[in-house]
Amino acid sequence: MHFVSLVVICFQKYKIYDYDYRNFFINPIYQMSRQKRSKNTRKHKHAENYDPIVVLGENDLYQILDDTENPFILFLEGVQDPRNLGACLRSADAAGVNAVVIPRKGSVAMTEVVIQAACGAAGRIPLIQVLNFGIVIKQLYKRGITTVGTSDKSEQCIYDENLTGPIAIFLGSEGAGVRKLTLENCDLNVFLPMEGHVDCLNVSVAAGICLFEIVRQRRAGGD
């Protein structure tokens, strides 16, 4: 038997990994039962039980895009804190986002902390890992999906832009934000106006505001 096939069978037997033949890499499955929880973990009724969570790949994203009439995608770049990723998944699910996309490198992946922070959303909204945001942005452009980067250096306020059509919005970590190259590849860049003394928001807070501004515009426009 081929070595790779043997490894895959062993992984699947012990339910550690799920082999994604369409993307040619092994995707981890995460499952945390009530018994595995720490005694100090805060209980939440929406995070008690759930099915195994599979992190999907690039081809799965394209399938979602092709199967969705008005795609709504959240990209997170460089988010290191698992609680922030979990909170973003929770907001994304609440806003009706079709998928959340993160890079394979330089970002926190699915962990038990992420699952806890997501409060049930981690098993409901597709989480997709891709190798290169630039390549994916080109595919979004071909499909007529507007790409929106977020940056405090932008001169365009998010509240002044039309965000009702097929859209992919990019947010980054509090420190570095969205990378310059990613911002340059996006169709437009927007900022959230800060009226107080702080100059930026936690990424999960910013994500919630941006996502629900898109929801607001779509509802007002009848989409």
N, C-alpha and C positions, 0 to 999 in steps of 0.2 A: 504494500500500500504506500502511496506517495506520502512523504513526511508531512507536507502541509495539510493534506486531507486528514491524516492521523491526528494532528494537533487540533484541527477544527472539530473533529468528532469528540476529542477529549474535552475541549472547552465547552462544547454544547452539552455533553453528558453531565458536566458539573454545573451547568447554567452560569458560567462565568462570562462567556462572550457569545455573541451572535454573529455569524459570518455573513457579511453583506456581499453577495456575489456580483451585484450590479456595480458596486463601487470598488471592488477588489481590495478591501481592507477589513480588518476585524473591528467591529464596533462593540464597545462594552455595554452590558446590560446592568442596570442598577436596580436593586430591589431592597427595600428596608421594611421589615415587618414591625409590628407593634412591640414584639419581644426584643428586637435589636435596639430599641430606643434607649438612650441614656436616661437615668432617673431624673437628671437635671434638664432634659429637653422639654421645652414648653409644648403642651399638647394642643392640637388644633383639630377640630372635628373634620375638616376637609383633608387632613393629611394622615388619617389613621391607617387606611389600607389602600393599596393600589396595585395594579398589574406591573410586571417588569417594564422598565423604561429603556428603550433602545434609542441610541443617538444615531441619527440618519446621516446620509452622505449627499454629495453634490447632485447626483442623478435624481435623488428623491426630491430635492428642491425644484429641479426643472419639471418633474412630474407634477408637483403641486402647482407650480405656476401655470402649466398647460391645462390643468384641470379646473382652475379657478377663474371665474369670470372677471372679477375685479380684485386682483391680488393686493394684499396688505402684509408686508414683510418687515420684520425688525432685524437689523444687523447690529451686533455688539462687538466692538473692537477693543481688545486689550483689557477687558474687565477681569480683574484678578480676584476680587472678593466673592466667594461663593454665595454669600447672603445677598449681594447686589444682583448676581445672576438670577438667583431664586426669586427675588422681588420683581425683577424685570419679566420673568416668565409669568408671574402672577398677574402683573399689569397687562401684559400682552394677551393673555388668555381672556381677561376681562374686557379688553378692547376689541376682541374678535380678530386678532392677528392670525394669519394663516400659518406662519412659521417664524421661528427665531433662529438666526444664523450666527455662528461664532467661528473664528479661525481655529484650525487644529493646533496651532502653536501660538504661544503668547497670550493665552486666555485660560481662565479656569474652565474645566470641563464639568460633566455631571458628577456630583458627589452627594453624599447623604445630607450634607449641610444645605446644598442647593435644593434638594428635594424638600427638606423641612421648611426652608424659607419660601418656597413656591406655594406651600399650603394647598397641594392637590393639583396645581396647574402643570407640574412637570410631567405628569403622565397623560396630559390631555393635549398639549400644544407641541407640534413637532419641533425638536431641537436638532439643528443640522450643523455639522462641522464641515468646513471647506478648506482647501489648501491655500487658495489665493482669491482675495476679494476682487482684485482687478479683473480676473478672468470671469468671475460671476457677474460683475457689473456689465461687462460686454454682452453677456447673455440676457441680462435684464433689458438692456437697450434694444436688443433685437426683438424682444417681446413687447416693446412699447411701454415699459414700466419706468416711471419717473424715479430717479434716485436722488434722495435728499440727504445731504450731509449736515451735521450740526457742529457749529463752531462759534465761540464767542467773538471771533474776529470777523465774522460775516457781517455784511451791512444790510441783509435782508431779514426782517423779522418774520418768524414763523406765522404770526397772526395775519400777515399781509399777503401770504401766498395761497394759491389755489391748490389744495391737497386732496381733491375729491376723486381723482382717477386712480388707476393702478399705481401703487407707490411702494417704494422700499426706503426706509429711513435708517440712517446710520448714526449711532451714538458710540462714544468712546469712554475710556476710564476718566476719573476725575483729574488725574495728573496730566497725562499726555493728550487725552481727548482722541478724536478721530485723526488718524495719520494724514499728513499733508497730501500724500499721493492719492489716498482714497478720496479726500475732499476734492482734489483736482479732477478725479474721474467722475464725480457726481454731476448731475444736471444742474443742481443749484445747492447752495449752502444757506442755512438759516441760523438764527440765534434766538434764544429766549431772553426777553428783556428782564434785567435785574433792577428793581426799584429801590432796594435797600443797600446795606453796606457790603454784603457778600457779593463776590463776583462770579460764583458758579454754584451749581447744585450737585448733590449726589446723583450718580448716573441713573439709579433706579427711580428717583424722584423726577428727574428730567425726562426719562423715558415715559413715565406715566402722563406727564403734562403733554408731551409731543403726541403720544398715541391718542389721547382723548381729544386733542385739538383736531386730529384727522377724523376721529369718530364724529365730532361735532359738525365739521364741515360736510361729511358724507350724509349725515342725517338731515342737515339743512338743505342739502342738494337733492335729497331723495334717493341716494344710492344705498 
